[in-house]
C-alpha cells in the first residue's frame, strides 16, 4: 500500500483489509512488517481473530507493531516475532537476520540474548512486551499486556528519561512489574537529551526495575539500536539474572 491519509499509510479500513488479505492468502506463509511509526493500534478492532487463528501465520515486527503482537497474544493466542523489519534491509545484514531466518524456518538452535545482570534469580516464563510506550498504551484495552509469570521485555526510542520514569511507574501502579517472572530491557535509543543534567534513561530503568523484586537483565540486544535480535513474543524463555541473559526455549514455528 502506497496510500497516504494524514500521518497514516491509508485509512484504517484499507490497512486492516490489506492485512486480512495477507492472512487469508494461501500463497502467503508469513508476514514481515515493513516499518513502524504509528497506526497499528487503530486497526485492531477491525481484525478477525478467528481468521488469524486458523491461518497460524508468523508475523514479524517491532516498534509500532507491538500493539499488533499484544493483540495476537491476548485475542488470538498466537506467538509472533519481535524482530527486524524490512526497513532494516538498508543496513548491512547482521546476526539478527540470520537468527530470524533460523527462527522462522524452525531449523538449528536459537542463541541466548546476552545482557547485563541487574537483579539475580532464575525463572521461566513466556516473553511478552515490546515498545514501552505501546505496552503502557495497552492498559485498559482488550489487548492489555498480561505479565503474570511472564518475562516482560521492553525497549524504547526517543523518550526522555522522565517520560520513561512515568511509564515504568504506571506499569508498577497497574501491578505489571511485581507479578512478572522477570524483566528484560533492550535498547534505549536516543532517550537521553544532550543537556539533561538529570538521571539518564538507563539510570531510571535501573532504579525502577531494580526495585521490582524479580530477576532483571538490562542492555539486551533488541529494539531500535544497531542490533535488533529477534525473540518469540509469547514463546517460552528463561531469564538468568545472575548471568545476565535470556535463554530462548521455544521456536515461534514448528521445528523441522
Secondary structure by P-SEA (a helix, b strand, c coil): cccccccccccaaaaaaaaaaaaacccccbbbbcccccccccccccccaaaaaaabbbbbccccaaaaaaaaacccbbbbbbccccccccccccaaaaaaaaaaacccccccbbbbbcbbbbbbbbbbbccaaaaaaaccccccccccccccccccccccaaaaaaaaaaaaaacccccccbbbbcccccccccccccccaaaaaaaaaaacccbbbccccccccccbbbbbcccccccccccbbbbbcccccccc
